[in-house]
Amino acid sequence: MALTFPRSAFRHAVTTAFAMAIITGTAFSQPVYPAKPIHFIVPYLPGGTTDIVARTVGQKVSEKLGQPVIVENRAGAGGNVGMDAVAKAAPDGYTIGFGAISTNALNPHVYKAMAFDPRKDFAGISMLGYSTIVLEVPADTPIKSVADLVAFAKKNPGLTYGTAGAGTSMHLSGVLFAQTTQTDLTHVAYKGSNPAINDMIGGHIKVMFDNLPASLPHIQSGKLRALAVAGAARSPSLPDVPTLAEAGLKGYAVDPWFGVFGPAGMPPVVVQKLNQAFVEALAMPEVKEKLLRAGFTPKSSSAAELDALARAEYERLGKIARDAKMVAE
């Protein structure tokens, strides 16, 4: 006896099969992310802290994702130029950026004009870690301690200090130092750490606040003298150098953080895949060792944790910038 099916059941079976064919076909037609190179924008000049970290971690992320991670340096306006390119990129995961405490929290309160809003225009991917800011002077100067520097600054109002740029965490460190010590300091903003370091070694500036990874080789070679570090704890790279709080500036602490951001609107699956790759890369012993040796403390996070940090820091640093009347063009 022949088997028969109700007409409604037959129509349902055909419809379901057709839908599955469409879904399956669509899935096969979409390339698995990533299907091409990823551009990792570093919004600062080559050779600084961000460049060292981006190239070290980017290489391992490339190996994990099976596609090249191309590091691109796009400096300008305290990191704003490069991060603006990230904000305006297609939210497909093929353009990501090296954000920082400056670009994603401080700069909007310092620069008169901003092309992006870090609260709306980015999707957090993962923390990268923390850098140490070092207060340094040329090795041939008679200034050998923070107390010496404060005394010298009081005798020489308007004393200039250099940093890697206006609105950076180094600039913030200098402003807080002047406030705390009640000294009159003049900020000189360079386009990156290396030009400022070269001017310091050449005797053109007497004081500098810099991210440690860029200055560490010159401190170790004896060309620069580290007076103190700005963070809440001493740096493992300079265990004998006190924090500014230990040197007499009670309550002083600036700990710059860095993270990977993409454009807002990225698919969650892409964010998750990038997050996993960065978390795994930062956990690798050889990566940890290299970054710690350079004066950088690696630390990963979830995407949500980075977003929450950036929002909280935006509010906190806004008050500091307003109170200090920090301004950059």
C-alpha positions as CSV (number, residue, x, y, z in Angstrom):
1,M,0.0,0.0,0.0
2,A,1.4,3.4,-1.0
3,L,2.2,5.9,1.8
4,T,0.6,9.3,1.6
5,F,1.3,12.6,3.3
6,P,-1.1,15.4,4.1
7,R,-0.6,18.2,1.6
8,S,0.2,20.7,4.5
9,A,2.9,18.5,5.8
10,F,4.4,18.2,2.4
11,R,4.4,21.9,1.9
12,H,6.1,22.4,5.3
13,A,8.8,19.9,4.5
14,V,9.6,21.5,1.1
15,T,9.6,25.0,2.7
16,T,11.9,23.9,5.5
17,A,14.3,22.2,3.1
18,F,14.4,25.3,0.8
19,A,15.1,27.6,3.8
20,M,17.9,25.3,5.0
21,A,19.4,25.3,1.5
22,I,19.4,29.1,1.4
23,I,20.9,29.4,4.9
24,T,23.5,26.8,4.1
25,G,24.4,28.4,0.8
26,T,24.7,31.8,2.4
27,A,27.0,30.4,5.1
28,F,29.2,28.8,2.5
29,S,29.2,32.0,0.4
30,Q,30.4,34.2,3.3
31,P,34.2,34.1,3.9
32,V,35.2,33.1,7.4
33,Y,36.8,36.1,9.3
34,P,39.5,37.0,8.8
35,A,39.8,36.4,5.0
36,K,42.3,39.2,4.3
37,P,45.0,41.2,6.1
38,I,44.1,43.3,9.2
39,H,45.3,46.9,9.4
40,F,46.4,47.8,13.0
41,I,46.7,51.6,13.2
42,V,49.1,53.0,15.7
43,P,48.3,56.7,16.1
44,Y,51.9,57.7,17.0
45,L,55.3,57.8,15.4
46,P,57.4,54.6,15.0
47,G,59.8,53.7,17.8
48,G,57.7,54.6,20.8
49,T,55.9,52.5,23.4
50,T,52.8,51.9,21.3
51,D,54.9,50.8,18.3
52,I,56.9,48.3,20.3
53,V,53.8,46.7,21.8
54,A,51.8,46.7,18.5
55,R,54.5,45.0,16.6
56,T,55.3,42.4,19.3
57,V,51.6,41.5,19.9
58,G,50.5,42.0,16.3
59,Q,52.9,39.3,15.1
60,K,51.4,36.7,17.4
61,V,47.8,37.7,16.6
62,S,48.7,37.3,12.9
63,E,49.9,33.8,13.6
64,K,46.7,32.9,15.5
65,L,44.3,34.3,13.0
66,G,46.2,33.1,9.9
67,Q,46.3,36.5,8.3
68,P,48.9,39.3,8.3
69,V,48.4,42.1,10.9
70,I,49.8,45.2,9.2
71,V,50.9,47.9,11.7
72,E,50.5,51.4,10.3
73,N,51.8,54.5,12.0
74,R,49.5,57.5,11.5
75,A,50.7,60.1,13.9
76,G,49.2,63.6,14.6
77,A,47.2,65.6,17.1
78,G,48.1,63.5,20.1
79,G,46.9,60.3,18.5
80,N,43.6,61.8,17.2
81,V,44.5,61.5,13.5
82,G,45.1,57.8,13.6
83,M,42.1,57.0,15.8
84,D,39.9,59.1,13.6
85,A,40.8,56.8,10.8
86,V,39.8,53.8,12.9
87,A,36.5,55.5,13.9
88,K,35.6,56.1,10.2
89,A,36.7,52.7,8.9
90,A,34.2,50.0,7.9
91,P,33.1,48.1,11.0
92,D,34.2,44.7,9.5
93,G,37.2,43.9,11.7
94,Y,39.8,44.7,9.1
95,T,40.8,48.1,10.6
96,I,41.6,48.3,14.3
97,G,43.5,50.8,16.3
98,F,45.9,51.2,19.3
99,G,43.8,53.3,21.6
100,A,45.1,54.8,24.9
101,I,44.2,56.8,28.0
102,S,44.9,59.9,25.9
103,T,43.0,59.2,22.7
104,N,40.0,57.5,24.3
105,A,39.6,59.4,27.6
106,L,41.8,62.6,27.9
107,N,42.0,64.2,24.5
108,P,38.3,65.2,24.1
109,H,38.7,67.4,27.2
110,V,42.0,68.9,26.0
111,Y,41.7,69.5,22.2
112,K,39.4,72.3,21.1
113,A,38.1,70.3,18.1
114,M,37.6,66.5,18.0
115,A,36.6,64.6,14.9
116,F,35.3,61.6,16.9
117,D,33.6,60.9,20.2
118,P,35.3,58.0,21.9
119,R,32.1,57.2,23.9
120,K,30.2,56.5,20.7
121,D,32.6,55.8,17.8
122,F,34.6,52.8,19.0
123,A,34.1,49.2,20.0
124,G,36.5,47.9,22.6
125,I,38.3,44.7,21.8
126,S,40.9,44.0,24.5
127,M,43.2,45.8,26.9
128,L,46.8,45.6,26.1
129,G,48.3,46.7,29.4
130,Y,49.9,49.6,31.2
131,S,53.0,51.6,30.6
132,T,55.3,53.4,33.1
133,I,56.0,57.1,32.7
134,V,59.5,58.1,33.8
135,L,60.6,61.6,34.9
136,E,64.1,62.0,33.5
137,V,66.9,64.4,33.0
138,P,70.2,64.3,31.0
139,A,72.9,62.3,32.7
140,D,75.3,65.2,32.9
141,T,73.0,67.5,34.8
142,P,73.6,68.3,38.5
143,I,69.9,67.4,39.1
144,K,70.1,64.0,40.8
145,S,66.7,63.7,42.6
146,V,63.2,64.9,42.5
147,A,64.0,67.3,45.4
148,D,66.8,68.7,43.3
149,L,64.5,69.2,40.4
150,V,61.8,71.0,42.5
151,A,64.4,73.3,44.0
152,F,65.8,74.1,40.5
153,A,62.3,74.7,39.1
154,K,61.5,77.1,41.9
155,K,64.6,79.1,41.1
156,N,63.9,79.0,37.4
157,P,60.2,79.8,36.8
158,G,59.0,78.7,33.3
159,L,61.4,75.7,33.2
160,T,60.6,73.7,30.1
161,Y,59.8,70.0,30.0
162,G,59.3,67.8,27.0
163,T,56.8,65.1,26.2
164,A,55.7,63.0,23.3
165,G,52.8,65.3,22.6
166,A,50.0,67.6,23.9
167,G,47.2,65.8,25.6
168,T,49.2,62.6,26.2
169,S,49.5,60.9,29.6
170,M,53.0,62.4,29.8
171,H,51.6,65.9,29.4
172,L,49.1,65.0,32.2
173,S,52.0,63.8,34.3
174,G,53.8,67.1,33.9
175,V,50.7,69.2,34.7
176,L,50.1,67.2,37.9
177,F,53.7,67.5,38.8
178,A,53.6,71.3,38.5
179,Q,50.4,71.4,40.5
180,T,51.6,69.2,43.3
181,T,55.0,70.9,43.6
182,Q,53.6,74.4,43.0
183,T,56.2,75.1,40.4
184,D,55.9,77.0,37.1
185,L,56.7,74.7,34.2
186,T,56.4,75.2,30.4
187,H,55.3,72.3,28.3
188,V,57.0,71.6,25.0
189,A,55.1,69.1,22.9
190,Y,57.1,67.0,20.5
191,K,55.8,64.7,17.7
192,G,56.7,61.5,19.5
193,S,59.2,60.3,22.1
194,N,62.3,60.0,19.9
195,P,62.5,63.6,18.8
196,A,62.2,64.7,22.5
197,I,64.8,62.2,23.6
198,N,67.2,63.4,21.0
199,D,66.8,67.0,22.1
200,M,67.3,66.0,25.7
201,I,70.5,64.1,24.9
202,G,71.6,67.1,22.8
203,G,71.1,69.4,25.7
204,H,68.2,71.4,24.3
205,I,65.7,70.5,27.1
206,K,66.5,69.7,30.7
207,V,63.5,67.7,31.8
208,M,61.2,65.1,30.2
209,F,58.2,62.9,31.1
210,D,58.2,59.9,28.8
211,N,56.8,56.4,28.5
212,L,59.5,54.2,29.8
213,P,59.9,51.7,26.9
214,A,61.1,54.5,24.6
215,S,63.6,55.9,27.1
216,L,64.7,52.8,28.9
217,P,67.6,52.0,26.5
218,H,69.0,55.5,27.0
219,I,68.7,55.2,30.8
220,Q,70.4,51.9,30.7
221,S,73.2,53.2,28.5
222,G,73.8,56.1,30.9
223,K,72.7,58.9,28.6
224,L,69.6,59.8,30.7
225,R,69.0,59.8,34.4
226,A,65.7,58.5,35.8
227,L,64.6,60.5,38.8
228,A,61.3,58.8,39.4
229,V,58.4,56.9,37.9
230,A,54.9,58.3,37.8
231,G,52.9,55.2,38.6
232,A,51.5,53.9,41.9
233,A,54.3,51.3,42.0
234,R,57.9,51.0,41.0
235,S,58.7,49.6,37.6
236,P,60.3,46.1,37.5
237,S,62.6,47.5,34.8
238,L,63.9,50.2,37.2
239,P,63.5,48.7,40.7
240,D,65.9,51.2,42.3
241,V,64.0,54.3,41.0
242,P,61.4,55.6,43.4
243,T,57.8,56.5,42.5
244,L,57.0,60.2,42.6
245,A,54.9,59.5,45.7
246,E,57.9,57.9,47.4
247,A,60.0,60.9,46.4
248,G,57.7,63.3,48.3
249,L,54.7,64.0,46.1
250,K,52.0,62.4,48.3
251,G,49.1,60.8,46.4
252,Y,50.7,61.3,43.0
253,A,50.0,58.5,40.5
254,V,49.6,58.3,36.7
255,D,49.3,54.8,35.1
256,P,48.7,55.0,31.4
257,W,46.6,52.2,29.9
258,F,46.4,51.0,26.3
259,G,43.8,48.9,24.4
260,V,42.7,47.7,21.0
261,F,39.6,49.3,19.6
262,G,37.7,48.9,16.4
263,P,34.9,51.1,14.8
264,A,31.5,51.0,16.5
265,G,29.1,48.5,15.0
266,M,31.5,45.6,14.5
267,P,29.7,42.2,14.5
268,P,30.0,40.5,18.0
269,V,31.5,37.4,16.4
270,V,34.3,39.4,14.9
271,V,35.0,41.3,18.2
272,Q,35.0,37.9,20.0
273,K,37.5,36.4,17.6
274,L,39.8,39.4,17.8
275,N,39.5,39.5,21.6
276,Q,40.5,35.8,21.8
277,A,43.5,36.3,19.6
278,F,44.8,39.3,21.6
279,V,44.1,37.6,25.0
280,E,46.0,34.5,23.9
281,A,48.9,36.5,22.4
282,L,49.3,38.6,25.6
283,A,49.4,35.4,27.7
284,M,52.3,33.9,25.8
285,P,55.5,33.8,28.0
286,E,57.8,35.2,25.3
287,V,55.4,38.1,24.7
288,K,55.1,38.9,28.4
289,E,58.9,38.7,28.8
290,K,59.7,41.0,25.9
291,L,57.1,43.6,27.0
292,L,58.1,43.5,30.6
293,R,61.7,43.9,29.6
294,A,60.8,47.0,27.6
295,G,59.0,48.6,30.6
296,F,55.5,47.7,29.6
297,T,53.1,45.6,31.8
298,P,50.8,43.4,29.6
299,K,47.2,42.9,30.7
300,S,44.3,41.6,28.6
301,S,40.6,42.0,29.2
302,S,37.2,41.3,27.8
303,A,35.8,43.8,25.3
304,A,33.2,44.9,27.8
305,E,35.8,45.6,30.5
306,L,37.8,47.8,28.1
307,D,34.6,49.7,27.2
308,A,33.8,50.2,30.8
309,L,37.3,51.4,31.6
310,A,37.3,53.9,28.8
311,R,34.0,55.4,29.9
312,A,35.0,55.7,33.5
313,E,38.4,57.3,32.6
314,Y,36.6,59.7,30.3
315,E,34.7,61.1,33.2
316,R,37.7,61.0,35.7
317,L,40.2,62.7,33.4
318,G,37.7,65.3,32.2
319,K,37.6,66.8,35.7
320,I,41.4,66.7,36.0
321,A,41.8,68.4,32.6
322,R,39.3,71.1,33.5
323,D,40.8,71.8,36.9
324,A,44.3,72.0,35.3
325,K,43.1,74.1,32.3
326,M,44.9,71.7,29.9
327,V,44.5,72.9,26.3
328,A,45.9,71.6,23.0
329,E,45.4,72.9,19.5
